Amino acid sequence: MRINLIIVSRRKKMHISKIGLVVLAFGIAGCSDQPQAKQLSPGERKEYERIQARFLEPWNHDLMISVSWTLGHCAGEKGMKGAEKSVDLVWAFIIDTNQIPKLAEAGGVKAFKDDVASLLKNEDPVVRSFGAVSLAVIGDAAYKSDIARLIEDKRGSPPKEEDRFLYNFDRSRAAMALGIMGAKEYAPRLSALLRSSDPDDRAGAALGLGYMGAKEYVRDIAKLLSDDEDHVQTAAMQALAELDAKEYTKDIAGLLTHIGDPMVNDTACYAIARLKAKEQAKELAALLNDRFRKGNAAKALALLDAKEYIKDIAQLTEDSEPLVRCDALIALAILDEKEYVNKVAEHLQDKETFVRAYAAVALLLMGDQTNSKQIVDVVQSEWKHPEIVSDGLDTTAYFRVRIRLHPVVAERQNQLTIQAIKTWERLNQVGE
């Protein structure tokens, strides 16, 4: 399963909810106030630990960060006022704090889940969306039918024209949530939404069907590759990659040169890599001269183990654009040809601080021992950088961010992250 970045991507004016941002901030700050009077029963403690583990799984964690971003930027003030308690506790799970006292005080784990489920009845579609995805991450099948109510047709139309943009937002996210939960009994309804006039419906349904493994709908999902909306095309590619629909790799490759949202091109690159469609390597390699696409093309080629293009990728480490140099360094690390270790090591002296950090991570991926002192110095130096400190990244998050692959290949990114951390721990012996 892979994460879909749940961010409102269509270029329309969005309402920024100030109170939504305050609530998210409160969710972090409020975690320090933990009553000690009550505790959970042994059974609830076990369920708490299961939920906490699910929130901390990399895929789920990224998903929750994404839906929280959407909540903070798109939810209305009125809807957020009734959601503060639930959002506070969910956010506490996301940032991995001990919530046992708070949960006990609130009535236990079941009460917490019911409280999150209450968000499904909130008047704001963005808040309802947050509730649906949160329940999917919690992973309790008892709430599937509650989420499924959001995919039903709504009566009437938005009372205000400005509300039309997000009117069906909850339905698209509920479709995704049901997919995450593997609720195949709702696949026929999701397949109907593939033909909806609302692009959010189409995108959410495609992802939901992909996540639940509904291969019988591959042909219907593939039709969305020619959709008029960029984010629907992106969702279709992600879904087809989830379903291992190799028969559509040529169609996906046709979107490598799509003119519009760069996310379409990026998703096409990584979907090809996920589908192991090495026959499309030549099409990817053609993008190594494209100013806006060459970085992701290089990493996709590396994921395909297309070593015949390693010299072309190595040349990109000298590109004038720092981010392209970063991408090329990670691509060389994935290809792991030892003769390029020195080439990567040269960038430990790059003029850009963050490029030096990418070089260090690339060398960790390559298992390099000869430049260990410089690697440690570069990484520790960046960890002290104000931006890194303010982001609060732990070791795992830091390396995942630096490896920087697309959500379509999240599993591969997690494998590489673990690989980098193991080398880092060997260099430091005590971990950090």
C-alpha positions as CSV (number, residue, x, y, z in Angstrom):
1,M,0.0,0.0,0.0
2,R,1.3,3.5,-0.8
3,I,0.4,6.9,0.3
4,N,-1.6,9.4,-1.8
5,L,-0.7,12.9,-0.8
6,I,-4.0,14.2,0.2
7,I,-3.6,17.8,-0.6
8,V,-6.2,19.9,-2.5
9,S,-4.3,20.2,-5.7
10,R,-6.7,22.0,-8.1
11,R,-5.7,25.6,-8.6
12,K,-8.6,27.3,-7.0
13,K,-8.8,29.8,-4.2
14,M,-8.8,28.0,-0.8
15,H,-10.2,29.1,2.5
16,I,-7.4,29.0,5.1
17,S,-8.8,28.2,8.5
18,K,-6.9,30.0,11.2
19,I,-8.6,28.0,13.9
20,G,-7.7,24.8,12.1
21,L,-4.1,25.7,12.3
22,V,-4.4,26.7,16.0
23,V,-6.1,23.3,16.8
24,L,-3.2,21.4,15.2
25,A,-0.7,23.4,17.1
26,F,-2.8,22.8,20.3
27,G,-2.7,19.1,19.6
28,I,1.1,19.1,20.0
29,A,1.3,21.6,22.9
30,G,-1.5,20.0,24.8
31,C,0.3,16.6,25.1
32,S,2.4,17.7,28.0
33,D,-0.7,18.0,30.3
34,Q,-1.3,14.3,31.2
35,P,-3.4,13.4,34.2
36,Q,-2.0,10.5,36.2
37,A,-5.2,9.5,38.1
38,K,-6.4,6.8,35.8
39,Q,-5.0,4.0,33.7
40,L,-6.2,1.6,31.0
41,S,-7.2,-2.0,31.6
42,P,-4.8,-4.7,30.2
43,G,-7.1,-5.3,27.3
44,E,-7.3,-1.6,26.4
45,R,-3.6,-1.2,26.9
46,K,-3.0,-3.8,24.2
47,E,-5.4,-2.1,21.9
48,Y,-3.8,1.3,22.6
49,E,-0.4,-0.2,21.6
50,R,-1.8,-1.6,18.4
51,I,-3.3,1.7,17.4
52,Q,-0.1,3.6,18.3
53,A,2.0,1.1,16.2
54,R,-0.4,1.7,13.2
55,F,0.0,5.5,13.5
56,L,3.8,5.2,13.6
57,E,4.0,2.9,10.5
58,P,5.8,5.1,7.9
59,W,2.9,4.9,5.3
60,N,0.2,5.7,7.8
61,H,2.3,8.4,9.5
62,D,2.9,10.2,6.2
63,L,-0.8,9.8,5.4
64,M,-1.9,11.4,8.6
65,I,0.6,14.3,8.2
66,S,-0.9,14.9,4.8
67,V,-4.6,14.9,5.9
68,S,-3.7,17.1,8.8
69,W,-2.2,19.6,6.4
70,T,-5.5,19.6,4.5
71,L,-7.5,19.9,7.7
72,G,-5.5,22.9,8.8
73,H,-5.6,24.7,5.5
74,C,-9.1,23.9,4.2
75,A,-11.5,23.2,7.1
76,G,-13.9,25.9,8.1
77,E,-13.8,27.6,11.5
78,K,-17.3,26.4,12.5
79,G,-16.6,22.8,11.8
80,M,-13.3,22.8,13.6
81,K,-14.8,24.2,16.8
82,G,-16.6,20.9,17.3
83,A,-13.6,18.8,16.4
84,E,-10.8,20.1,18.8
85,K,-10.9,17.2,21.3
86,S,-10.7,14.5,18.7
87,V,-8.0,16.2,16.6
88,D,-6.0,16.8,19.7
89,L,-5.9,13.1,20.6
90,V,-5.3,12.0,17.0
91,W,-2.4,14.4,16.7
92,A,-0.9,13.1,20.0
93,F,-0.8,9.6,18.4
94,I,0.9,11.1,15.3
95,I,3.7,12.6,17.3
96,D,4.1,9.5,19.4
97,T,3.4,10.6,22.9
98,N,2.2,8.6,25.9
99,Q,-1.6,9.0,25.7
100,I,-2.6,6.3,28.2
101,P,-3.5,8.8,31.0
102,K,-5.5,11.0,28.6
103,L,-7.3,8.1,27.1
104,A,-8.2,6.7,30.5
105,E,-9.5,10.1,31.6
106,A,-11.5,10.4,28.4
107,G,-13.2,7.0,29.0
108,G,-10.9,4.5,27.4
109,V,-9.8,3.5,23.9
110,K,-13.3,2.6,22.7
111,A,-14.5,6.1,23.7
112,F,-11.6,7.6,21.8
113,K,-12.5,5.6,18.6
114,D,-16.1,6.6,19.0
115,D,-15.0,10.2,19.4
116,V,-13.1,10.0,16.1
117,A,-16.1,8.4,14.5
118,S,-18.2,11.4,15.6
119,L,-16.1,13.5,13.1
120,L,-17.9,11.7,10.3
121,K,-21.1,13.6,11.3
122,N,-19.3,17.0,11.4
123,E,-20.9,19.7,9.1
124,D,-17.5,20.3,7.4
125,P,-16.5,17.8,4.6
126,V,-12.8,18.3,5.3
127,V,-13.3,17.4,9.0
128,R,-15.4,14.4,7.9
129,S,-12.5,13.4,5.6
130,F,-10.0,13.6,8.5
131,G,-12.3,11.4,10.6
132,A,-12.6,8.8,7.8
133,V,-8.9,8.5,7.2
134,S,-8.1,8.5,10.9
135,L,-10.4,5.6,11.4
136,A,-8.8,3.8,8.5
137,V,-5.4,4.2,10.1
138,I,-6.8,3.0,13.5
139,G,-7.9,-0.1,11.6
140,D,-11.1,-1.1,13.4
141,A,-13.5,-2.9,11.0
142,A,-16.4,-2.0,13.2
143,Y,-16.4,1.5,11.7
144,K,-16.5,0.5,8.0
145,S,-20.2,1.0,7.7
146,D,-20.0,4.5,9.3
147,I,-17.3,5.5,6.8
148,A,-19.3,4.0,4.0
149,R,-22.2,6.4,4.6
150,L,-20.0,9.1,3.3
151,I,-19.9,7.5,-0.2
152,E,-23.6,7.7,-0.6
153,D,-25.1,10.4,-2.9
154,K,-26.0,13.7,-1.3
155,R,-29.3,15.4,-1.7
156,G,-29.4,18.9,-3.2
157,S,-26.4,21.0,-3.9
158,P,-24.0,23.3,-1.9
159,P,-25.8,26.2,-0.4
160,K,-23.0,28.5,-1.5
161,E,-21.1,28.5,-4.8
162,E,-17.8,28.9,-2.9
163,D,-18.6,25.6,-1.1
164,R,-18.8,23.6,-4.3
165,F,-15.1,22.9,-4.5
166,L,-15.0,20.8,-1.3
167,Y,-18.6,19.5,-1.4
168,N,-17.7,15.9,-2.2
169,F,-14.3,16.0,-0.6
170,D,-15.4,13.7,2.2
171,R,-16.7,11.1,-0.3
172,S,-13.4,10.8,-2.1
173,R,-11.5,10.4,1.1
174,A,-14.0,7.9,2.4
175,A,-13.5,5.9,-0.7
176,M,-9.8,5.9,-0.1
177,A,-10.3,5.0,3.6
178,L,-12.5,2.0,2.7
179,G,-9.7,0.9,0.3
180,I,-7.1,1.1,3.0
181,M,-9.3,-1.0,5.2
182,G,-9.7,-3.6,2.5
183,A,-13.5,-3.2,2.4
184,K,-14.1,-5.0,-0.9
185,E,-17.8,-5.2,-0.2
186,Y,-17.9,-1.5,-1.3
187,A,-16.0,-2.0,-4.5
188,P,-19.1,-1.8,-6.7
189,R,-20.0,1.5,-5.3
190,L,-16.5,2.8,-5.8
191,S,-16.5,1.6,-9.3
192,A,-19.6,3.7,-10.0
193,L,-17.8,6.8,-8.6
194,L,-15.1,6.3,-11.3
195,R,-17.8,7.7,-13.7
196,S,-18.8,10.6,-11.4
197,S,-18.8,14.2,-12.8
198,D,-16.8,15.2,-9.7
199,P,-13.0,14.7,-10.3
200,D,-12.4,14.2,-6.5
201,D,-14.9,11.3,-6.6
202,R,-13.0,9.7,-9.6
203,A,-9.6,10.2,-7.9
204,G,-10.7,8.8,-4.5
205,A,-12.5,5.9,-6.0
206,A,-9.5,4.9,-8.2
207,L,-7.2,5.0,-5.1
208,G,-9.7,3.1,-3.0
209,L,-10.0,0.3,-5.5
210,G,-6.3,0.2,-5.9
211,Y,-5.7,0.0,-2.1
212,M,-8.2,-2.8,-1.7
213,G,-6.7,-4.8,-4.5
214,A,-9.9,-4.8,-6.7
215,K,-8.2,-6.0,-9.9
216,E,-11.5,-6.7,-11.6
217,Y,-11.8,-2.9,-12.1
218,V,-8.4,-2.3,-13.7
219,R,-9.8,-1.6,-17.1
220,D,-12.2,1.1,-15.7
221,I,-9.4,2.7,-13.7
222,A,-7.1,2.7,-16.8
223,K,-9.7,4.9,-18.6
224,L,-8.9,7.7,-16.1
225,L,-5.3,7.9,-17.6
226,S,-6.9,10.2,-20.2
227,D,-9.0,12.2,-17.7
228,D,-9.1,16.0,-18.1
229,E,-7.9,16.5,-14.5
230,D,-4.3,16.0,-13.6
231,H,-4.9,14.8,-10.1
232,V,-7.3,12.1,-11.4
233,Q,-4.6,10.9,-13.8
234,T,-2.1,10.8,-11.0
235,A,-4.6,8.7,-8.8
236,A,-5.2,6.3,-11.7
237,M,-1.5,5.7,-12.1
238,Q,-1.1,5.1,-8.4
239,A,-4.0,2.7,-8.4
240,L,-2.7,0.8,-11.4
241,A,0.7,0.5,-9.7
242,E,-1.0,-0.9,-6.6
243,L,-2.8,-3.4,-8.7
244,D,0.4,-4.4,-10.6
245,A,-1.3,-3.7,-13.9
246,K,1.7,-4.1,-16.1
247,E,-0.4,-4.2,-19.2
248,Y,-0.8,-0.4,-18.9
249,T,2.8,0.5,-18.6
250,K,2.9,1.9,-22.2
251,D,-0.1,4.1,-21.5
252,I,1.5,5.3,-18.3
253,A,4.8,6.0,-20.2
254,G,2.7,8.2,-22.5
255,L,2.2,10.6,-19.5
256,L,6.0,11.1,-18.9
257,T,5.9,14.1,-21.2
258,H,2.5,15.3,-20.0
259,I,2.2,19.1,-20.0
260,G,0.5,20.3,-16.9
261,D,1.0,19.4,-13.2
262,P,4.6,18.0,-12.8
263,M,3.1,15.5,-10.3
264,V,1.7,13.6,-13.4
265,N,5.2,13.2,-14.8
266,D,6.7,12.3,-11.5
267,T,4.0,9.7,-10.8
268,A,4.5,8.2,-14.2
269,C,8.2,7.8,-13.6
270,Y,7.7,6.0,-10.3
271,A,4.7,4.0,-11.4
272,I,6.9,2.5,-14.2
273,A,9.6,1.7,-11.6
274,R,7.0,0.2,-9.3
275,L,5.7,-2.0,-12.2
276,K,9.3,-3.0,-13.0
277,A,8.6,-2.0,-16.6
278,K,12.3,-2.0,-17.7
279,E,11.1,-2.0,-21.3
280,Q,10.2,1.7,-20.7
281,A,13.7,2.6,-19.5
282,K,14.5,4.2,-22.9
283,E,11.5,6.5,-22.5
284,L,12.7,7.5,-19.0
285,A,16.2,8.0,-20.2
286,A,15.0,10.5,-22.7
287,L,14.0,12.7,-19.8
288,L,17.6,12.9,-18.4
289,N,18.0,16.0,-20.6
290,D,14.7,17.6,-19.5
291,R,15.2,20.4,-17.1
292,F,12.2,19.7,-15.0
293,R,12.0,15.9,-15.1
294,K,15.6,14.6,-15.1
295,G,16.0,14.2,-11.4
296,N,13.0,11.9,-10.9
297,A,13.8,10.1,-14.2
298,A,17.3,9.3,-12.8
299,K,15.9,7.8,-9.6
300,A,13.2,5.9,-11.5
301,L,15.9,4.4,-13.8
302,A,17.9,3.5,-10.7
303,L,14.9,1.7,-9.2
304,L,14.7,-0.2,-12.5
305,D,18.4,-1.1,-12.1
306,A,19.0,0.3,-15.5
307,K,22.7,0.4,-15.2
308,E,23.2,1.0,-18.9
309,Y,22.4,4.7,-18.1
310,I,24.6,5.1,-15.0
311,K,27.1,7.3,-16.9
312,D,24.3,9.7,-17.9
313,I,23.1,9.7,-14.3
314,A,26.6,10.4,-13.0
315,Q,26.8,13.4,-15.2
316,L,23.8,14.9,-13.4
317,T,25.8,15.1,-10.2
318,E,27.5,18.2,-11.8
319,D,24.2,19.8,-12.8
320,S,23.8,23.5,-12.0
321,E,20.5,22.8,-10.2
322,P,21.2,21.6,-6.6
323,L,18.1,19.4,-6.4
324,V,19.1,17.6,-9.5
325,R,22.5,16.9,-8.0
326,C,20.7,15.5,-5.0
327,D,18.5,13.2,-7.1
328,A,21.5,12.0,-9.1
329,L,23.5,11.2,-5.9
330,I,20.6,9.1,-4.5
331,A,20.2,7.4,-7.9
332,L,23.8,6.4,-7.9
333,A,23.5,5.1,-4.4
334,I,20.5,2.9,-5.4
335,L,22.4,1.6,-8.4
336,D,25.3,0.9,-5.9
337,E,28.2,0.6,-8.3
338,K,31.3,1.0,-6.1
339,E,33.3,2.7,-8.8
340,Y,31.1,5.7,-8.3
341,V,31.8,6.0,-4.5
342,N,34.5,8.6,-5.1
343,K,32.2,10.6,-7.4
344,V,29.6,10.7,-4.7
345,A,32.1,11.5,-2.0
346,E,33.3,14.6,-3.9
347,H,29.9,16.2,-3.0
348,L,30.7,16.0,0.7
349,Q,32.4,19.3,-0.2
350,D,29.5,20.7,-2.3
351,K,28.9,24.4,-1.9
352,E,25.3,23.7,-0.9
353,T,24.8,22.3,2.6
354,F,21.8,20.1,1.8
355,V,23.6,18.6,-1.3
356,R,26.4,17.6,1.1
357,A,23.8,15.9,3.3
358,Y,22.4,14.0,0.3
359,A,25.9,12.9,-0.6
360,A,26.4,11.6,3.0
361,V,23.2,9.7,2.9
362,A,24.1,8.3,-0.6
363,L,27.4,7.0,0.8
364,L,25.6,5.4,3.7
365,L,23.4,3.6,1.3
366,M,26.5,2.4,-0.6
367,G,28.0,1.1,2.7
368,D,31.0,3.4,2.4
369,Q,33.5,3.2,5.2
370,T,36.4,5.2,3.8
371,N,34.7,8.6,4.2
372,S,33.1,7.8,7.6
373,K,34.4,10.8,9.5
374,Q,33.2,13.2,6.8
375,I,29.8,11.5,6.6
376,V,29.3,11.8,10.3
377,D,30.4,15.4,10.4
378,V,28.1,16.4,7.5
379,V,25.0,14.7,8.9
380,Q,25.5,15.9,12.5
381,S,26.2,19.4,11.2
382,E,23.0,19.4,9.2
383,W,21.1,18.1,12.2
384,K,22.1,21.2,14.1
385,H,20.8,23.4,11.3
386,P,17.9,25.6,12.6
387,E,15.5,24.3,9.9
388,I,16.1,20.7,10.8
389,V,15.8,21.4,14.5
390,S,12.5,23.2,13.9
391,D,11.2,20.3,11.8
392,G,11.9,18.0,14.7
393,L,13.0,15.1,12.5
394,D,14.1,12.0,14.2
395,T,16.7,9.6,12.7
396,T,14.3,7.7,10.6
397,A,12.4,10.7,9.3
398,Y,15.6,12.5,8.5
399,F,16.9,9.7,6.3
400,R,13.5,9.1,4.6
401,V,13.3,12.8,3.7
402,R,16.8,12.8,2.3
403,I,16.2,9.6,0.2
404,R,13.1,11.4,-1.2
405,L,11.3,9.0,-3.4
406,H,7.6,9.1,-4.6
407,P,4.8,7.6,-2.5
408,V,4.2,5.1,-5.2
409,V,7.5,3.4,-4.2
410,A,7.2,4.0,-0.5
411,E,8.0,0.4,0.4
412,R,11.3,0.7,-1.5
413,Q,12.0,4.0,0.3
414,N,11.4,2.4,3.6
415,Q,13.9,-0.4,2.7
416,L,16.5,2.1,1.7
417,T,15.9,4.1,4.9
418,I,16.5,1.1,7.1
419,Q,19.7,0.4,5.0
420,A,21.0,3.9,5.6
421,I,20.2,3.8,9.3
422,K,22.0,0.5,9.8
423,T,25.2,1.9,8.2
424,W,24.8,5.1,10.3
425,E,24.5,3.1,13.5
426,R,27.6,1.1,12.6
427,L,29.5,4.4,12.1
428,N,28.3,5.7,15.4
429,Q,28.0,2.5,17.3
430,V,25.3,3.9,19.6
431,G,22.9,5.0,16.8
432,E,23.1,8.8,16.7
